[in-house]
Each structure stands twice: as structure tokens, then as C-alpha cells.
Amino acid sequence: MNPIFVTQPYLPPLEEFIPYLEQIWESKTLTNRGPMHQRLEKELCDHLGVEHISLFANGTLALVTALQALRITGEVITTPYSFVATAHSLLWNGLTPVFADIDPVTLNLDPKKIEAAITPKTTAIVPVHCYGTPCDIDAIQTIADNYNLKVIYDAAHAFGVKRNGQSILKAGDLSILSFHATKVFNTFEGGAIISPDAKTKQRIDQLKNFGFVDEVTVVAPGINGKMSEVNAAFGLLQLQHIERAMARRAEIDAMYRTRLAGVPGLRLLEQPMPGNTSNHSYFPVLVGPDFSVTRDELYHLMKEQGIHGRRYFYPLISEFPMYRHLPSAQPGLMPVAQGISREVLCLPIYPALTDEEVHRIADTVCFAATVQHKAAA
Ligand SMILES: Cc1ncc(COP(=O)(O)O)c(C=O)c1O
């Protein structure tokens, strides 16, 4: 049987990409805000329902630049339950991450824990819309307003997610996206910053281009964060397919929910509230103490059957060597994140996953649920 991996990038038919490449060959513009780059910025604004987007070579450079753009200093409150790039972007800016615990239902930063972590050195909050589930953006904004803090959302997972009919990417001061190959919308590698106004976008566009304002003026120690024309062209093609790809993800999500509802000890994340949308970018399950085997036993049992889930996010960011010395990284301070990271397993979800494969995965999980606990055996 073919191995099934946790994700597989969406690739439109190759022949559909050739005309885009021909245009690039014709224009001889390979990068530096060329025609494809400009078109993709415009089409993404229309698709996502936002006004100002700056494209980047990847999401990590977008995060690093977003922090630069708002001149963040000192301490930044963030989640330990994320991909390591969230916190790495702080270190790249010489900032101190302050980890706060997560909410057990949304798995996003718990606003009450944010407030408790604020010190005189705190200047910003970097929450993550984990798995595309919106953070409690109202509570976070209230805290930010009360303490005069900036909010930069790591929305790497939240492409196309809406809350009360509005793009979640409009929350906070800035949001960043990742278009990495594993994401619902990919440009091979890529990312973006969503700005609230043209002036902020202009500063970000300068920062991603070495700080150049014009041919002879450099106003900041900017980086090379530009997205190339080939990546932008691929994004334009992906946009032609995105509705169908998202619809298939929703079908797979629904199949899993039907098959796995009520399995003892297995918790699924909640469905979005009415008026909100999900992009079904991940399908995490939480393998609790009442499940027949441990999370790691389930992970290995599936692997033996050729099904490669991912313990995503495990370990916590705060457990990596460059973070664990921090006072906020002490395990006792984040019991929820610790527990979730030991229970989580992301099941495969991607548009090309067939119904048969979804059933094969669900069968394997259901079979595991009947296995006698090794410790008890
Ligand atoms: C939550 C989160 N933040 C940031 C990133 C970094 O994005 P990129 O890989 O495009 O640099 C990723 C994923 O890769 C992510 O999952």
C-alpha cells in the first residue's frame, strides 16, 4: 500500500503553468516587484478581502520584517504552541520571547495568561491562529489597547479564514501569512504581510528590499525578502484552483468527523462558530488518557500501516535549547500547552487524499482504539 504523508502540496497540471513561464521569459523580469508580483498582490487582496499585501520569499522573513516595521523592542508575549519560526523571528530581532499558556479549546494564546505576563518591558504580542482557528482577537485587542502594545498575528495557518464574515487577517496591527509548500495556498516557498494602510505597506516594501526608497536612498537596514516572479506566477495559478482545493479539504474534514466522532478518549477540535469559516488546513486529534493507547503508540501504529501523521506541535517551542533557559519557559508555567503537545497528532489532510485513503486512516485509528493499552497488558 502507498504511504500516506500528513500533507501533499497542491500542484495544478504542469501544462497550465507553462504560459506563465512564457510571460516571464518574455518580460525578462525575474524579481524586484515585477508584473507577476504586482498581479498576485492585487489578486490576493481581492481573494482575501484585505487592502494591502506585501509578498515575501517566505513567512519567516515576513515575521522578522513585521517586527522591524513596527520597531518592536524588549519583551514580546507569544505562544509556546506553534512552529519554531514564530519565536525565532523574535530572536532574529534581538527580542525576548515571553511564553504564555494556551486556551484548552482553541489551542491559541489564552488572553488571561497574556495579561499576567505583561511587564514594563513588554511592547508587543505575537499570537498564532493555530491550525487556522481564530484567536480571541477582541480580548487580545482590549489588552493591547489597555497596555499600549502592538499585536502582530502569525496567521501562517489562516489563509482565507473569516470571522463574522470578515477576513481574520485584518485583526491587530499586522498579520503574516506563509505560502510554504505544506500550506493550503502555496507558492513553493512564500509569505506575506497584511498591512492596514498604504503607508505601512510602503515601509514594509522598503524593508523587504534592503531599505531602498529609490535608486540612491536607503533608509533602513532592510533585508532581501522579495518573492520572485516564478513564485508569484505559481501563486496566480494556484488561485485559479483554490476554491476546489478548499472544498475537497472540507469534505475530508467532514468524513473524519463522521468516522471519529465518539471514539473514546479522542478529542477533535471544535467546528467554527456560525459566521466563521475554516480552511481545514490541519486535522489534529487529541489522544487523551482514556484512549486505548498513548499518542506515541498511535503514531507508531499508524506508521506501521504506512500512515505518517505528525506530532505537530511537539516539542513545545519553549523546550528547544535556545528558549528553555527563559523564565517563562519553565514547564510548570504552561500546563495546558504541555498537555496538548503530548496528546496531539495531526492526521493527513490534503486535496488529493482519496475517500478510500481517509477511510483507511480512520479504520486504523478506530482499530487502535480497540487495542489493549500496552502499559495495562
Ligand atoms: C505558525 C507558523 N509560523 C511561521 C511559519 C514560517 O513560515 P515559512 O515556512 O513560510 O517561513 C510557519 C510554517 O512554516 C508556521 O506554521
The ligand as an SDF file (V2000), in Angstrom:
LIG
                    3D

 16 16  0  0  0  0  0  0  0  0999 V2000
    2.8040   29.0620   12.6520 C   0  0  0  0  0  0  0  0  0  0  0  0
    3.8970   29.2640   11.6370 C   0  0  0  0  0  0  0  0  0  0  0  0
    4.5970   30.4050   11.6430 N   0  0  0  0  0  0  0  0  0  0  0  0
    5.5640   30.6360   10.7530 C   0  0  0  0  0  0  0  0  0  0  0  0
    5.8950   29.7170    9.7850 C   0  0  0  0  0  0  0  0  0  0  0  0
    7.0260   30.0140    8.8670 C   0  0  0  0  0  0  0  0  0  0  0  0
    6.6570   30.1060    7.5390 O   0  0  0  0  0  0  0  0  0  0  0  0
    7.6760   29.7430    6.3690 P   0  0  0  0  0  0  0  0  0  0  0  0
    7.9120   28.2870    6.3960 O   0  0  0  0  0  0  0  0  0  0  0  0
    6.9530   30.2010    5.1310 O   0  0  0  0  0  0  0  0  0  0  0  0
    8.9190   30.5370    6.6070 O   0  0  0  0  0  0  0  0  0  0  0  0
    5.1790   28.5060    9.7310 C   0  0  0  0  0  0  0  0  0  0  0  0
    5.4030   27.4470    8.7560 C   0  0  0  0  0  0  0  0  0  0  0  0
    6.1140   27.0750    8.0790 O   0  0  0  0  0  0  0  0  0  0  0  0
    4.1670   28.2680   10.6840 C   0  0  0  0  0  0  0  0  0  0  0  0
    3.4950   27.1070   10.6990 O   0  0  0  0  0  0  0  0  0  0  0  0
  1  2  1  0
  2  3  1  0
  2 15  2  0
  3  4  2  0
  4  5  1  0
  5  6  1  0
  5 12  2  0
  6  7  1  0
  7  8  1  0
  8  9  2  0
  8 10  1  0
  8 11  1  0
 12 13  1  0
 12 15  1  0
 13 14  2  0
 15 16  1  0
M  END
$$$$
